[in-house]
Amino acid sequence: MNQLEFLNTEFLGNSVKSYLIFGSVLLLGLIFKSLISSYLRRLIYKIVGDKTNVDGKNEFDDLLKKPLNYFLLIIILYFAFDALSFPSSWGLAGSEEFGIKMVIEKGVSFLFITTIFWTLLRVIDYIGLRLKHKAEKTESKVDDQLIPFAIEIGKVLVVIFGLLIILGNVFDVDVTALAAGLGVGGVAVALASKESLENLLG
């Protein structure tokens, strides 16, 4: 009974039980992070991987290991710190008002979204490597020039989409008007570069 009462003892506005949950989640998360990262890489590789390339798995792991590790680390820290709360005596403003809580919440959202799109960019890099390997086996040199061009366009689109997601979810920007403006700008750029694209394809 005394031990159970000890778990309810509070330090800095949090009970001993909350600190134990925090420590347990953090410890277990760090222990299993590499295992989960390896499982996710295998899962994604089944979708975009090339089984005919012996070194393909190693290339894929090298590209995705770092972003996935950061992604999982953010999730682990989020769930670990979710067990704790700021002491009410500090009188901090809520997460809907500007202050420490809002900055932390927005920062976590920013890092979470960033790691997701970082992973997507690395997947595109791997797809580019796959296509380059296949292009090297063909006699035509056209695909050797078009593949890097297509990969860069794909990465630019992912970055733009990621920025829109960050602006909308983190900074509460109305991305509808912004997206419409980018659409008009994209049409203008496409028209301006029409002759260059025709020459490239020609």
C-alpha positions as CSV (number, residue, x, y, z in Angstrom):
1,M,0.0,0.0,0.0
2,N,2.9,2.4,0.9
3,Q,4.5,1.6,-2.4
4,L,1.3,2.4,-4.3
5,E,1.1,5.7,-2.4
6,F,4.7,6.5,-3.3
7,L,3.7,6.2,-7.0
8,N,1.3,9.1,-6.5
9,T,3.9,11.3,-5.0
10,E,4.4,14.4,-7.2
11,F,7.6,16.2,-8.2
12,L,7.4,19.3,-10.4
13,G,3.7,18.7,-11.0
14,N,4.1,15.0,-12.1
15,S,3.7,11.8,-10.1
16,V,6.3,9.1,-9.8
17,K,4.1,6.9,-11.9
18,S,4.2,9.4,-14.7
19,Y,8.0,9.6,-14.6
20,L,8.1,5.8,-14.7
21,I,5.9,5.7,-17.7
22,F,8.1,8.3,-19.4
23,G,11.2,6.3,-18.7
24,S,9.7,3.0,-19.8
25,V,8.4,4.4,-23.1
26,L,11.7,6.1,-23.8
27,L,13.8,3.1,-22.9
28,L,11.7,0.5,-24.8
29,G,11.5,2.9,-27.8
30,L,15.2,3.3,-28.0
31,I,15.8,-0.5,-27.6
32,F,13.4,-1.4,-30.4
33,K,14.0,1.6,-32.7
34,S,16.5,-0.2,-34.9
35,L,14.3,-3.3,-35.1
36,I,11.3,-1.2,-36.1
37,S,13.4,0.8,-38.6
38,S,14.6,-2.3,-40.2
39,Y,11.1,-3.7,-40.5
40,L,9.8,-0.5,-42.1
41,R,12.7,-0.5,-44.6
42,R,11.9,-4.1,-45.6
43,L,8.2,-3.2,-45.9
44,I,8.9,-0.2,-48.2
45,Y,11.5,-2.1,-50.2
46,K,8.9,-4.7,-51.1
47,I,7.0,-1.9,-52.7
48,V,9.7,0.0,-54.6
49,G,12.7,-2.5,-54.4
50,D,14.4,-4.2,-57.3
51,K,15.0,-7.9,-56.5
52,T,17.1,-8.3,-59.7
53,N,19.8,-5.9,-58.3
54,V,22.0,-7.7,-55.7
55,D,23.2,-4.5,-54.2
56,G,19.7,-2.9,-54.3
57,K,18.8,-3.6,-50.7
58,N,22.1,-2.1,-49.4
59,E,21.6,1.0,-51.5
60,F,18.0,1.3,-50.2
61,D,19.1,0.9,-46.5
62,D,21.9,3.5,-46.9
63,L,19.4,6.0,-48.2
64,L,16.5,5.4,-45.8
65,K,18.2,4.5,-42.6
66,K,18.9,8.0,-41.3
67,P,15.5,9.7,-42.1
68,L,13.6,6.7,-40.7
69,N,15.7,6.7,-37.5
70,Y,14.9,10.4,-37.0
71,F,11.3,9.8,-37.7
72,L,11.0,7.0,-35.1
73,L,13.0,9.0,-32.6
74,I,10.5,11.9,-32.8
75,I,7.6,9.5,-32.3
76,I,9.4,7.9,-29.3
77,L,10.1,11.3,-27.7
78,Y,6.5,12.4,-28.4
79,F,4.9,9.5,-26.6
80,A,7.4,9.5,-23.8
81,F,6.9,13.2,-23.0
82,D,3.2,12.8,-23.4
83,A,3.2,11.1,-20.0
84,L,4.5,14.3,-18.4
85,S,3.0,17.8,-18.1
86,F,4.2,21.3,-17.1
87,P,3.6,22.2,-13.5
88,S,0.4,24.3,-13.2
89,S,2.3,26.6,-10.9
90,W,4.3,27.9,-13.9
91,G,1.1,29.4,-15.3
92,L,2.0,28.7,-18.9
93,A,-0.3,29.6,-21.7
94,G,-2.2,26.8,-23.5
95,S,-1.0,25.3,-26.8
96,E,-3.6,27.5,-28.6
97,E,-1.9,30.6,-27.4
98,F,1.7,31.7,-28.2
99,G,4.1,30.3,-25.6
100,I,6.3,27.4,-24.8
101,K,3.5,24.8,-25.3
102,M,2.7,26.2,-28.7
103,V,6.3,26.3,-29.8
104,I,6.9,22.7,-28.7
105,E,3.7,21.5,-30.4
106,K,4.5,23.3,-33.6
107,G,8.1,22.2,-33.5
108,V,7.2,18.6,-33.1
109,S,4.7,18.8,-36.0
110,F,7.4,20.5,-38.1
111,L,10.0,17.8,-37.4
112,F,7.5,15.0,-37.9
113,I,6.3,16.3,-41.3
114,T,9.9,17.0,-42.4
115,T,11.1,13.5,-41.7
116,I,8.2,12.0,-43.6
117,F,9.0,14.1,-46.7
118,W,12.8,13.5,-46.2
119,T,12.0,9.8,-46.4
120,L,9.9,10.3,-49.6
121,L,12.8,12.2,-51.2
122,R,15.2,9.3,-50.3
123,V,12.7,6.8,-51.9
124,I,12.7,8.9,-55.1
125,D,16.5,8.9,-55.0
126,Y,16.4,5.1,-54.8
127,I,13.9,4.9,-57.7
128,G,16.3,7.1,-59.7
129,L,19.2,4.7,-59.0
130,R,17.0,1.8,-60.2
131,L,16.1,3.6,-63.4
132,K,19.7,4.7,-64.0
133,H,20.9,1.1,-63.7
134,K,18.3,0.0,-66.3
135,A,19.1,2.9,-68.6
136,E,22.8,1.9,-68.6
137,K,21.8,-1.4,-70.1
138,T,20.1,0.1,-73.1
139,E,21.8,1.4,-76.2
140,S,19.7,4.6,-76.3
141,K,21.2,7.7,-74.6
142,V,17.9,9.5,-74.4
143,D,16.8,7.7,-71.2
144,D,20.1,8.6,-69.6
145,Q,19.3,12.2,-70.0
146,L,15.5,12.1,-69.3
147,I,15.7,10.0,-66.0
148,P,17.7,12.6,-64.0
149,F,15.4,15.3,-65.3
150,A,12.3,13.3,-64.3
151,I,13.7,12.5,-60.9
152,E,14.5,16.2,-60.1
153,I,11.0,17.2,-61.2
154,G,9.6,14.5,-58.8
155,K,11.7,15.8,-55.9
156,V,10.8,19.4,-56.6
157,L,7.1,18.4,-56.5
158,V,7.6,16.6,-53.2
159,V,9.4,19.5,-51.7
160,I,6.6,21.9,-52.8
161,F,3.9,19.6,-51.4
162,G,5.8,19.3,-48.2
163,L,6.2,23.0,-47.8
164,L,2.4,23.4,-48.3
165,I,1.7,20.8,-45.7
166,I,4.0,22.5,-43.2
167,L,2.6,26.0,-43.9
168,G,-1.0,24.7,-43.5
169,N,-0.5,22.5,-40.4
170,V,2.3,24.2,-38.6
171,F,2.0,27.9,-39.4
172,D,-1.8,27.8,-40.0
173,V,-1.4,29.5,-43.4
174,D,-4.4,29.3,-45.8
175,V,-2.7,27.2,-48.5
176,T,-5.7,27.2,-50.8
177,A,-5.0,30.7,-52.2
178,L,-1.2,29.9,-52.1
179,A,-1.7,26.7,-54.1
180,A,-3.8,28.5,-56.6
181,G,-1.1,31.1,-57.0
182,L,1.5,28.4,-57.5
183,G,-0.7,26.8,-60.1
184,V,-0.9,30.0,-62.1
185,G,2.8,30.5,-61.7
186,G,3.5,26.9,-62.8
187,V,1.4,27.5,-66.0
188,A,3.4,30.6,-66.8
189,V,6.8,28.8,-66.2
190,A,5.6,25.9,-68.4
191,L,4.7,28.3,-71.2
192,A,7.9,30.1,-70.9
193,S,10.0,26.9,-71.0
194,K,7.9,25.3,-73.7
195,E,10.6,25.6,-76.4
196,S,13.3,24.3,-74.1
197,L,11.3,21.2,-73.3
198,E,10.5,20.6,-76.9
199,N,14.2,20.8,-77.8
200,L,15.1,18.4,-74.9
201,L,12.4,15.9,-76.0
202,G,13.4,16.3,-79.6
